């Protein structure tokens, strides 16, 4: 799942660079959505890792 979070983060950076520099208005919206997905997946992945470590120790 962390792999998908990193992929969405990279997509958000690329579309953000295109969208926020006024190349395309829709790219900015796509960047915001991808970044939100990235943050959600990243937080879930971090919480899963913390949960595994708590169960192991």
Backbone as XML, in Angstrom:
<?xml version="1.0"?>
<chain id="A" units="angstrom">
  <residue number="1" name="UNK">
    <atom name="N" x="0.825" y="-1.182" z="0.000"/>
    <atom name="CA" x="0.000" y="0.000" z="0.000"/>
    <atom name="C" x="0.874" y="1.253" z="0.000"/>
  </residue>
  <residue number="2" name="UNK">
    <atom name="N" x="2.028" y="1.162" z="0.630"/>
    <atom name="CA" x="2.930" y="2.308" z="0.636"/>
    <atom name="C" x="3.403" y="2.617" z="-0.780"/>
  </residue>
  <residue number="3" name="UNK">
    <atom name="N" x="3.533" y="1.572" z="-1.595"/>
    <atom name="CA" x="3.927" y="1.752" z="-2.993"/>
    <atom name="C" x="2.903" y="2.620" z="-3.725"/>
  </residue>
  <residue number="4" name="UNK">
    <atom name="N" x="1.615" y="2.335" z="-3.511"/>
    <atom name="CA" x="0.569" y="3.122" z="-4.153"/>
    <atom name="C" x="0.551" y="4.558" z="-3.634"/>
  </residue>
  <residue number="5" name="UNK">
    <atom name="N" x="0.818" y="4.740" z="-2.366"/>
    <atom name="CA" x="0.860" y="6.085" z="-1.797"/>
    <atom name="C" x="1.975" y="6.899" z="-2.440"/>
  </residue>
  <residue number="6" name="UNK">
    <atom name="N" x="3.134" y="6.273" z="-2.643"/>
    <atom name="CA" x="4.254" y="6.974" z="-3.275"/>
    <atom name="C" x="3.932" y="7.294" z="-4.730"/>
  </residue>
  <residue number="7" name="UNK">
    <atom name="N" x="3.291" y="6.358" z="-5.430"/>
    <atom name="CA" x="2.914" y="6.599" z="-6.827"/>
    <atom name="C" x="1.941" y="7.771" z="-6.924"/>
  </residue>
  <residue number="8" name="UNK">
    <atom name="N" x="0.919" y="7.799" z="-6.059"/>
    <atom name="CA" x="-0.023" y="8.919" z="-6.077"/>
    <atom name="C" x="0.667" y="10.226" z="-5.699"/>
  </residue>
  <residue number="9" name="UNK">
    <atom name="N" x="1.647" y="10.168" z="-4.806"/>
    <atom name="CA" x="2.405" y="11.366" z="-4.458"/>
    <atom name="C" x="3.172" y="11.913" z="-5.646"/>
  </residue>
  <residue number="10" name="UNK">
    <atom name="N" x="3.805" y="11.030" z="-6.405"/>
    <atom name="CA" x="4.544" y="11.467" z="-7.593"/>
    <atom name="C" x="3.604" y="12.019" z="-8.660"/>
  </residue>
  <residue number="11" name="UNK">
    <atom name="N" x="2.468" y="11.372" z="-8.853"/>
    <atom name="CA" x="1.484" y="11.876" z="-9.816"/>
    <atom name="C" x="0.992" y="13.255" z="-9.392"/>
  </residue>
  <residue number="12" name="UNK">
    <atom name="N" x="0.772" y="13.438" z="-8.103"/>
    <atom name="CA" x="0.315" y="14.739" z="-7.603"/>
    <atom name="C" x="1.361" y="15.816" z="-7.836"/>
  </residue>
  <residue number="13" name="UNK">
    <atom name="N" x="2.635" y="15.477" z="-7.660"/>
    <atom name="CA" x="3.692" y="16.463" z="-7.901"/>
    <atom name="C" x="3.763" y="16.868" z="-9.372"/>
  </residue>
  <residue number="14" name="UNK">
    <atom name="N" x="3.677" y="15.902" z="-10.269"/>
    <atom name="CA" x="3.755" y="16.205" z="-11.700"/>
    <atom name="C" x="2.551" y="17.019" z="-12.153"/>
  </residue>
  <residue number="15" name="UNK">
    <atom name="N" x="1.352" y="16.569" z="-11.792"/>
    <atom name="CA" x="0.168" y="17.314" z="-12.208"/>
    <atom name="C" x="0.089" y="18.666" z="-11.503"/>
  </residue>
  <residue number="16" name="UNK">
    <atom name="N" x="0.621" y="18.744" z="-10.298"/>
    <atom name="CA" x="0.664" y="20.027" z="-9.602"/>
    <atom name="C" x="1.576" y="21.014" z="-10.304"/>
  </residue>
  <residue number="17" name="UNK">
    <atom name="N" x="2.719" y="20.523" z="-10.775"/>
    <atom name="CA" x="3.645" y="21.396" z="-11.503"/>
    <atom name="C" x="2.996" y="21.915" z="-12.778"/>
  </residue>
  <residue number="18" name="UNK">
    <atom name="N" x="2.215" y="21.088" z="-13.429"/>
    <atom name="CA" x="1.534" y="21.529" z="-14.647"/>
    <atom name="C" x="0.319" y="22.397" z="-14.335"/>
  </residue>
  <residue number="19" name="UNK">
    <atom name="N" x="-0.437" y="22.025" z="-13.332"/>
    <atom name="CA" x="-1.688" y="22.717" z="-13.041"/>
    <atom name="C" x="-1.518" y="24.040" z="-12.333"/>
  </residue>
  <residue number="20" name="UNK">
    <atom name="N" x="-0.572" y="24.115" z="-11.423"/>
    <atom name="CA" x="-0.413" y="25.336" z="-10.649"/>
    <atom name="C" x="0.374" y="26.397" z="-11.403"/>
  </residue>
  <residue number="21" name="UNK">
    <atom name="N" x="0.984" y="26.025" z="-12.527"/>
    <atom name="CA" x="1.681" y="27.015" z="-13.343"/>
    <atom name="C" x="0.785" y="27.490" z="-14.489"/>
  </residue>
  <residue number="22" name="UNK">
    <atom name="N" x="-0.485" y="27.238" z="-14.370"/>
    <atom name="CA" x="-1.522" y="27.672" z="-15.309"/>
    <atom name="C" x="-1.389" y="27.040" z="-16.698"/>
  </residue>
  <residue number="23" name="UNK">
    <atom name="N" x="-0.723" y="25.900" z="-16.798"/>
    <atom name="CA" x="-0.681" y="25.183" z="-18.068"/>
    <atom name="C" x="-2.054" y="24.591" z="-18.354"/>
  </residue>
  <residue number="24" name="UNK">
    <atom name="N" x="-2.668" y="24.044" z="-17.312"/>
    <atom name="CA" x="-3.989" y="23.444" z="-17.476"/>
    <atom name="C" x="-4.745" y="23.572" z="-16.167"/>
  </residue>
  <residue number="25" name="UNK">
    <atom name="N" x="-5.967" y="24.037" z="-16.240"/>
    <atom name="CA" x="-6.772" y="24.204" z="-15.035"/>
    <atom name="C" x="-7.187" y="22.883" z="-14.419"/>
  </residue>
  <residue number="26" name="UNK">
    <atom name="N" x="-7.475" y="21.910" z="-15.257"/>
    <atom name="CA" x="-7.917" y="20.613" z="-14.749"/>
    <atom name="C" x="-6.773" y="19.864" z="-14.077"/>
  </residue>
  <residue number="27" name="UNK">
    <atom name="N" x="-5.538" y="20.109" z="-14.496"/>
    <atom name="CA" x="-4.395" y="19.417" z="-13.890"/>
    <atom name="C" x="-4.249" y="19.804" z="-12.423"/>
  </residue>
  <residue number="28" name="UNK">
    <atom name="N" x="-4.586" y="21.028" z="-12.085"/>
    <atom name="CA" x="-4.540" y="21.454" z="-10.686"/>
    <atom name="C" x="-5.540" y="20.698" z="-9.833"/>
  </residue>
  <residue number="29" name="UNK">
    <atom name="N" x="-6.725" y="20.499" z="-10.386"/>
    <atom name="CA" x="-7.746" y="19.729" z="-9.676"/>
    <atom name="C" x="-7.317" y="18.277" z="-9.516"/>
  </residue>
  <residue number="30" name="UNK">
    <atom name="N" x="-6.758" y="17.708" z="-10.583"/>
    <atom name="CA" x="-6.271" y="16.330" z="-10.520"/>
    <atom name="C" x="-5.163" y="16.218" z="-9.486"/>
  </residue>
  <residue number="31" name="UNK">
    <atom name="N" x="-4.295" y="17.212" z="-9.423"/>
    <atom name="CA" x="-3.202" y="17.194" z="-8.447"/>
    <atom name="C" x="-3.746" y="17.202" z="-7.023"/>
  </residue>
  <residue number="32" name="UNK">
    <atom name="N" x="-4.758" y="18.002" z="-6.773"/>
    <atom name="CA" x="-5.339" y="18.059" z="-5.433"/>
    <atom name="C" x="-5.972" y="16.728" z="-5.044"/>
  </residue>
  <residue number="33" name="UNK">
    <atom name="N" x="-6.665" y="16.102" z="-5.982"/>
    <atom name="CA" x="-7.295" y="14.808" z="-5.710"/>
    <atom name="C" x="-6.233" y="13.740" z="-5.468"/>
  </residue>
  <residue number="34" name="UNK">
    <atom name="N" x="-5.216" y="13.695" z="-6.338"/>
    <atom name="CA" x="-4.144" y="12.704" z="-6.175"/>
    <atom name="C" x="-3.394" y="12.923" z="-4.865"/>
  </residue>
  <residue number="35" name="UNK">
    <atom name="N" x="-3.175" y="14.168" z="-4.494"/>
    <atom name="CA" x="-2.471" y="14.448" z="-3.248"/>
    <atom name="C" x="-3.308" y="14.019" z="-2.050"/>
  </residue>
  <residue number="36" name="UNK">
    <atom name="N" x="-4.615" y="14.216" z="-2.129"/>
    <atom name="CA" x="-5.494" y="13.771" z="-1.042"/>
    <atom name="C" x="-5.462" y="12.248" z="-0.918"/>
  </residue>
  <residue number="37" name="UNK">
    <atom name="N" x="-5.500" y="11.554" z="-2.057"/>
    <atom name="CA" x="-5.407" y="10.092" z="-2.032"/>
    <atom name="C" x="-4.066" y="9.665" z="-1.462"/>
  </residue>
  <residue number="38" name="UNK">
    <atom name="N" x="-2.993" y="10.359" z="-1.861"/>
    <atom name="CA" x="-1.658" y="10.066" z="-1.343"/>
    <atom name="C" x="-1.619" y="10.202" z="0.173"/>
  </residue>
  <residue number="39" name="UNK">
    <atom name="N" x="-2.155" y="11.285" z="0.691"/>
    <atom name="CA" x="-2.136" y="11.500" z="2.137"/>
    <atom name="C" x="-2.929" y="10.430" z="2.881"/>
  </residue>
  <residue number="40" name="UNK">
    <atom name="N" x="-4.086" y="10.083" z="2.355"/>
    <atom name="CA" x="-4.911" y="9.064" z="3.009"/>
    <atom name="C" x="-4.196" y="7.722" z="3.032"/>
  </residue>
  <residue number="41" name="UNK">
    <atom name="N" x="-3.655" y="7.301" z="1.879"/>
    <atom name="CA" x="-2.950" y="6.018" z="1.814"/>
    <atom name="C" x="-1.693" y="6.023" z="2.669"/>
  </residue>
  <residue number="42" name="UNK">
    <atom name="N" x="-0.998" y="7.147" z="2.701"/>
    <atom name="CA" x="0.225" y="7.246" z="3.492"/>
    <atom name="C" x="-0.082" y="7.114" z="4.980"/>
  </residue>
  <residue number="43" name="UNK">
    <atom name="N" x="-1.121" y="7.787" z="5.432"/>
    <atom name="CA" x="-1.499" y="7.706" z="6.849"/>
    <atom name="C" x="-1.935" y="6.283" z="7.201"/>
  </residue>
  <residue number="44" name="UNK">
    <atom name="N" x="-2.711" y="5.648" z="6.316"/>
    <atom name="CA" x="-3.126" y="4.265" z="6.566"/>
    <atom name="C" x="-1.917" y="3.346" z="6.638"/>
  </residue>
  <residue number="45" name="UNK">
    <atom name="N" x="-0.961" y="3.526" z="5.733"/>
    <atom name="CA" x="0.237" y="2.682" z="5.728"/>
    <atom name="C" x="1.054" y="2.881" z="7.002"/>
  </residue>
  <residue number="46" name="UNK">
    <atom name="N" x="1.208" y="4.122" z="7.437"/>
    <atom name="CA" x="1.972" y="4.398" z="8.659"/>
    <atom name="C" x="1.263" y="3.798" z="9.873"/>
  </residue>
  <residue number="47" name="UNK">
    <atom name="N" x="-0.056" y="3.938" z="9.943"/>
    <atom name="CA" x="-0.802" y="3.359" z="11.060"/>
    <atom name="C" x="-0.714" y="1.836" z="11.056"/>
  </residue>
  <residue number="48" name="UNK">
    <atom name="N" x="-0.702" y="1.233" z="9.875"/>
    <atom name="CA" x="-0.569" y="-0.224" z="9.786"/>
    <atom name="C" x="0.796" y="-0.671" z="10.287"/>
  </residue>
  <residue number="49" name="UNK">
    <atom name="N" x="1.837" y="0.067" z="9.929"/>
    <atom name="CA" x="3.188" y="-0.279" z="10.390"/>
    <atom name="C" x="3.283" y="-0.131" z="11.903"/>
  </residue>
  <residue number="50" name="UNK">
    <atom name="N" x="2.717" y="0.926" z="12.438"/>
    <atom name="CA" x="2.739" y="1.128" z="13.890"/>
    <atom name="C" x="1.971" y="0.007" z="14.585"/>
  </residue>
  <residue number="51" name="UNK">
    <atom name="N" x="0.842" y="-0.392" z="14.008"/>
    <atom name="CA" x="0.055" y="-1.479" z="14.581"/>
    <atom name="C" x="0.800" y="-2.798" z="14.572"/>
  </residue>
  <residue number="52" name="UNK">
    <atom name="N" x="1.544" y="-3.065" z="13.519"/>
    <atom name="CA" x="2.320" y="-4.305" z="13.436"/>
    <atom name="C" x="3.419" y="-4.307" z="14.487"/>
  </residue>
  <residue number="53" name="UNK">
    <atom name="N" x="4.092" y="-3.180" z="14.652"/>
    <atom name="CA" x="5.160" y="-3.118" z="15.647"/>
    <atom name="C" x="4.619" y="-3.246" z="17.065"/>
  </residue>
  <residue number="54" name="UNK">
    <atom name="N" x="3.444" y="-2.682" z="17.327"/>
    <atom name="CA" x="2.859" y="-2.806" z="18.664"/>
    <atom name="C" x="2.465" y="-4.251" z="18.948"/>
  </residue>
  <residue number="55" name="UNK">
    <atom name="N" x="1.979" y="-4.952" z="17.922"/>
    <atom name="CA" x="1.592" y="-6.343" z="18.109"/>
    <atom name="C" x="2.818" y="-7.241" z="18.268"/>
  </residue>
  <residue number="56" name="UNK">
    <atom name="N" x="3.929" y="-6.869" z="17.628"/>
    <atom name="CA" x="5.140" y="-7.695" z="17.680"/>
    <atom name="C" x="5.858" y="-7.546" z="19.018"/>
  </residue>
  <residue number="57" name="UNK">
    <atom name="N" x="5.750" y="-6.386" z="19.618"/>
    <atom name="CA" x="6.475" y="-6.155" z="20.870"/>
    <atom name="C" x="5.475" y="-6.017" z="21.960"/>
  </residue>
</chain>
